[in-house]
């Protein structure tokens, strides 16, 4: 009924009449992330006229299509638009590299000040995990994180790879407004709030970097497939860099 | 040439065809809640159909035209005035004299009405679009909502705009009942023609929205699956440009709780929340979501979805994607026909 096709370890299904998703049947893993990235890049590389855009997520890629254009292409093959698109995608999935390609994303270093003033939930994390402040900071800055996807707000990146020693449940009551640049931990994930939005994660620091700038293309610092490292900086260094971060 | 906003009312924003192409950065496509009204109102004043229009929400909107202008309202029934005369003309272009004040007092059927002005608006694009970005924390137009005292600069009219303006302006003067019926007065003249009801969405206080099933529809328990297509859903006060919360007499629940891995979602998606309500995603929805998706409103009915207001009731009727595609193609043909007829005036 939804045009779902289940083959091997992925499914293709419609999301309404203007989008289609390819979803790998898997938990959130680095391996599946690589498959998602490979598929995403393969679809983009085909430069199909009827594809408006292609959005990667943890375990899926969603293709937004233009019906008028799709209709024209499908008519040439005497196929119904949806049927035509599903076949195209199945073809692309079959040929997209399944092997672990080297990551072509960027490596981004994000400076973070973990000072008390910027870390209202640091104590909560310390107590939940029985760690000192220094240990929290060392653990948080010791890993290379993978950007699985962006969502929820412009420039908000879902990062994979948070050390299990730092996993801390979300706040019981989300804050109505968290400062832009807040670095936080939510469950098994970590991320940075690019804009002052509502937020339910544990804030442990703040970055002076602008993660979102609508006067530039692309408008966000991070993109799916990038690698992120956090670097601890002093309050002084934070203030020196802060003027760079105004939402524009 | 300027349009001065005197009162923005409940909410007024600038909307063009939206900014597709940036979803993967977490940037919503945005654009008009009633995209049909935005396109057609622009076409009937001679603008390019991608032009920005003012999206007026619920009412209380007052604006003054510094120069004579050709304007059109698109949407459901409205209560509007030009200077002190009633002008409830929707779907027909209206010539207004220099210095005229337009007041949209109330959107009667439907929450929003689109105001198109011949020539279009001169605006600084954001990511190639003139649509608002209400959640971007930007204090400039077109990102933020309009405020009283804002002055919108209108661009030079093109040949089509001028031809239409002249045509409407020279509509023979009518007197008595006919003039009243067609909303003409000393300071404004409405065209004698309008876009046919046959091709405009069926605006109503209780619209029926056609949907296709979502992937997670099968996860709903039996009672919920039946209730989904049988019940009336009440539109709660939590309704805005990002989404609308809907509540039925029967709660909509899954047969067992399911933690879904987040993925990109679409405009028109009907998400099931843990407390048994639905969230209908609107034009500026968050780009990704993890709630189960019961169904998706089809593209041709998105204007109806965008026009719901608190207190309305909606019903869902199931259709197929094939049928949805045919309806969409038929609508495109209808819009092309409007363009063609306008070019002959």
Contacts between the chains, C-beta under 8 A, distances in Angstrom:
chain1	res1	chain2	res2	distance
A	1	B	212	7.8
A	1	B	213	5.0
A	1	B	217	7.8
A	1	B	320	8.0
A	2	B	212	6.9
A	2	B	213	5.4
A	2	B	214	6.8
A	2	B	215	5.7
A	2	B	217	7.6
A	3	B	321	6.2
A	4	B	215	6.9
A	13	B	215	5.0
A	14	B	212	6.8
A	14	B	296	8.0
A	14	B	321	5.7
A	15	B	214	7.2
A	15	B	215	7.6
A	15	B	264	8.0
A	15	B	265	7.0
A	15	B	266	4.9
A	15	B	269	6.7
A	15	B	293	7.1
A	15	B	296	6.0
A	16	B	212	6.0
A	16	B	266	5.2
A	16	B	268	5.5
A	16	B	269	6.8
A	16	B	296	3.1
A	16	B	297	7.1
A	16	B	298	6.6
A	16	B	299	7.3
A	16	B	321	8.0
A	16	B	324	7.8
A	17	B	212	6.3
A	17	B	296	7.4
A	17	B	298	5.1
A	17	B	299	5.5
A	17	B	321	5.2
A	17	B	324	3.8
A	17	B	325	6.0
A	17	B	328	6.8
A	18	B	266	6.6
A	18	B	299	5.5
A	19	B	264	7.6
A	19	B	266	4.9
A	21	B	215	7.8
A	21	B	263	6.4
A	21	B	264	7.3
A	23	B	263	6.9
A	27	B	261	7.7
A	28	B	261	6.3
A	52	B	20	5.2
A	52	B	21	7.0
A	53	B	20	6.2
A	53	B	21	5.1
A	53	B	22	7.7
A	53	B	23	5.7
A	53	B	24	6.8
A	54	B	24	7.3
A	55	B	23	4.8
A	55	B	24	4.6
A	55	B	264	3.9
A	55	B	287	7.0
A	55	B	288	7.8
A	56	B	24	6.4
A	57	B	261	7.6
A	57	B	262	6.0
A	57	B	263	4.2
A	57	B	264	5.6
A	57	B	288	6.0
A	58	B	261	5.0
A	58	B	262	6.2
A	58	B	263	7.2
A	59	B	261	5.4
A	59	B	263	7.5
A	60	B	261	7.9
A	60	B	263	4.6
A	60	B	264	7.4
A	62	B	263	6.4
A	62	B	264	3.8
A	62	B	266	7.9
A	64	B	20	7.2
A	64	B	23	7.2
A	64	B	266	7.5
A	67	B	299	7.7
A	67	B	325	5.9
A	67	B	328	5.5
A	67	B	329	7.0
A	68	B	329	7.5
A	68	B	332	6.3
A	71	B	325	7.5
A	71	B	329	6.5
A	80	B	322	6.3
A	80	B	325	7.9
A	81	B	325	5.7
A	82	B	321	5.5
A	82	B	322	7.1
A	82	B	325	7.2
A	149	B	24	7.6
A	149	B	262	7.6
A	149	B	288	6.8
A	150	B	24	6.3
A	150	B	25	5.5
A	150	B	26	4.2
A	150	B	287	7.8
A	151	B	26	5.3
A	151	B	262	6.5
A	151	B	264	7.5
A	151	B	286	6.7
A	151	B	287	5.1
A	151	B	288	3.0
A	151	B	289	8.0
A	152	B	26	6.5
A	152	B	286	5.6
A	152	B	287	7.7
A	152	B	288	6.4
A	153	B	26	5.6
A	153	B	135	6.9
A	153	B	286	7.3
A	154	B	25	6.1
A	154	B	26	4.5
A	154	B	27	4.7
A	154	B	135	7.9
A	154	B	136	6.4
A	155	B	25	6.6
A	155	B	26	5.8
A	156	B	26	5.4
A	158	B	262	7.6
A	180	B	137	7.3
A	195	B	135	7.4
A	195	B	136	6.8
A	195	B	137	4.9
A	196	B	137	5.9
A	197	B	135	7.1
A	212	B	136	7.8
A	214	B	126	5.2
A	214	B	127	6.1
A	214	B	133	7.3
A	214	B	136	6.4
A	214	B	138	6.7
A	214	B	143	7.8
A	217	B	127	7.1
A	218	B	22	7.8
A	218	B	25	5.9
A	219	B	22	6.7
A	219	B	25	5.7
A	219	B	27	6.5
A	219	B	127	6.1
A	220	B	25	4.5
A	220	B	26	7.0
A	223	B	24	7.3
A	223	B	25	7.2
A	224	B	24	6.4
A	247	B	136	7.3
A	247	B	137	5.2
A	247	B	138	6.6
A	248	B	138	7.5
